[in-house]
Amino acid sequence: MSAAKALADAAGGLDALVSNAALLHYESIEEITKPTLDRMLAIGIKGTVWGAQALLAHRRAKATVSLLHMTSPVAERGAPRTSVYAMTKAAVASFTRTLAVELGPQGVRVNALAPGSIPTPGAVGLTSKEEYARRAAHIPLRRLGSEEEVARAALFLLSDTSSFINGEVLHVDGGLVASL
């Protein structure tokens, strides 16, 4: 039994899904190996497709369900040594807009969040304190974001408070993308 089916059975169906899986390797395009590329594409793109299918297959019989994808500002602005990651996140943003149009008539809202520099436990091991300080200096709010700020934005997009928002990518980045 799939995890989605088990959860749907226990909860009486699904009404929301956050698609947050990704793999980031800070490597130049010359350094990317086939196994790394395959894994990044499988997690970042294929996993997003399979997640959408799971929500649709097990959705609760209600007026609206919500699908939330996680993308990134690098999908729009680029950053050194993130080419494959940026490509997967740009694909997720495009997938979000396309699914919003395709699934909207069925009562499915599809949006995305693009968090900026957020020092999560998983990200801290990839980035030095000096790099985080450099990033904060370039963010118009002059600070990094927090996990709580991203979570509040996610809850907003998943809730009925955002019932007429569909196909959007909300940047939770302190104004970084707007400043470029």
C-alpha positions in Angstrom: 0.0 0.0 0.0 1.4 3.4 -0.9 2.0 6.0 1.8 -0.6 8.3 0.2 -3.2 5.6 0.2 -2.5 4.7 3.8 -2.8 8.4 4.9 -5.9 8.9 2.8 -7.5 5.8 4.3 -6.8 7.0 7.8 -7.9 10.5 7.2 -10.9 9.9 4.9 -9.1 11.3 1.9 -6.5 14.0 1.1 -7.3 17.6 0.7 -3.8 19.1 0.5 -0.3 18.1 -0.4 3.0 19.9 0.0 5.5 18.8 -2.6 8.9 19.7 -0.9 11.3 17.0 -2.0 14.5 18.2 -3.7 18.2 17.5 -3.9 20.8 20.2 -4.1 24.4 19.7 -5.1 26.5 22.8 -5.3 28.6 21.8 -8.3 29.5 23.4 -11.6 27.9 22.0 -14.7 31.2 20.3 -15.6 31.2 18.4 -12.3 27.7 17.0 -12.5 27.8 13.2 -13.0 25.1 11.1 -14.6 24.1 9.5 -11.2 23.8 12.9 -9.6 21.8 14.3 -12.5 19.5 11.3 -12.6 18.8 11.5 -8.8 18.2 15.3 -8.8 15.7 14.9 -11.7 14.0 11.9 -10.1 13.5 13.7 -6.8 12.9 17.2 -8.0 10.8 16.6 -11.0 9.5 13.1 -11.1 8.7 13.2 -7.3 6.6 16.3 -7.9 4.6 14.6 -10.7 4.0 11.5 -8.5 2.9 13.6 -5.6 0.3 15.4 -7.7 -1.0 12.1 -9.0 -1.2 10.8 -5.4 -3.3 13.8 -4.3 -5.6 13.5 -7.2 -6.0 9.7 -6.8 -6.9 10.0 -3.1 -8.5 13.4 -2.8 -11.3 14.0 -0.4 -14.7 14.6 -1.9 -14.9 18.4 -1.2 -15.2 21.5 -3.2 -11.5 22.4 -3.3 -8.2 20.7 -2.7 -4.8 22.4 -2.7 -1.5 21.4 -4.1 1.6 23.3 -3.0 5.0 23.0 -4.7 8.2 24.3 -3.3 10.4 26.1 -5.8 13.2 28.6 -5.4 14.4 32.1 -6.4 17.2 30.4 -8.3 14.6 29.2 -10.8 14.3 32.8 -11.9 17.6 34.5 -11.0 20.3 31.8 -11.2 23.2 31.3 -8.9 26.7 29.8 -9.5 27.0 26.0 -9.0 23.2 25.5 -8.9 22.4 24.9 -12.6 20.7 21.5 -12.3 18.9 22.4 -9.1 17.7 25.7 -10.7 16.5 23.8 -13.7 14.4 21.4 -11.6 12.9 24.3 -9.6 12.1 26.2 -12.9 10.4 23.0 -14.1 8.4 22.9 -10.8 7.3 26.5 -11.3 6.1 25.8 -14.8 4.4 22.6 -13.7 2.6 24.6 -11.0 1.2 27.2 -13.5 0.2 24.5 -16.0 -1.5 22.3 -13.4 -3.4 25.4 -12.1 -5.0 25.8 -15.5 -5.5 22.1 -16.1 -6.9 21.2 -12.7 -8.7 24.5 -11.7 -12.0 23.4 -13.3 -11.9 20.3 -11.1 -11.6 22.5 -7.9 -7.9 21.9 -7.5 -5.8 24.9 -6.6 -2.1 24.6 -7.4 0.5 27.2 -6.1 4.1 27.3 -5.2 6.4 28.9 -2.7 9.9 30.1 -3.5 11.7 30.5 -0.2 14.9 32.4 -0.2 17.9 31.8 2.1 16.4 29.8 5.0 19.0 28.2 7.3 17.2 24.9 7.8 19.0 22.0 9.4 19.5 20.4 5.9 20.8 23.6 4.3 23.2 24.6 7.1 25.4 21.7 6.2 25.7 22.9 2.6 26.4 26.6 3.3 28.9 28.3 5.5 28.1 31.0 8.0 30.1 33.5 5.8 28.0 32.6 2.8 24.8 33.1 4.8 26.1 36.5 5.9 26.9 37.4 2.3 23.4 36.4 1.2 21.7 38.4 4.0 23.6 41.5 2.9 22.0 41.2 -0.6 18.4 40.7 0.7 16.5 44.0 0.9 15.3 43.2 4.4 19.0 42.5 5.3 18.3 39.2 7.0 17.7 35.6 6.3 14.2 34.1 6.5 13.0 31.5 9.0 11.3 28.2 8.7 8.3 29.7 10.6 7.9 32.4 7.9 7.8 29.8 5.2 5.4 27.6 7.1 3.0 30.6 7.6 3.1 31.3 3.9 2.5 27.6 3.1 -0.5 27.5 5.5 -1.9 30.6 3.9 -1.7 29.1 0.4 -3.2 25.8 1.6 -6.1 27.4 3.4 -9.4 28.7 2.3 -8.1 32.2 3.0 -6.4 32.0 -0.4 -9.4 30.4 -2.1 -9.1 32.6 -5.3 -5.3 32.2 -5.6 -4.3 29.7 -8.2 -1.2 29.3 -10.4 1.0 31.7 -8.3 4.6 31.4 -7.1 4.9 33.3 -3.8 8.4 34.4 -3.0 9.2 34.3 0.6 12.7 35.8 0.1 12.8 39.2 1.8 12.5 40.9 -1.6 15.5 39.3 -3.2 14.0 38.4 -6.5 12.3 41.9 -6.7 15.6 43.6 -6.2 17.3 42.0 -9.2 
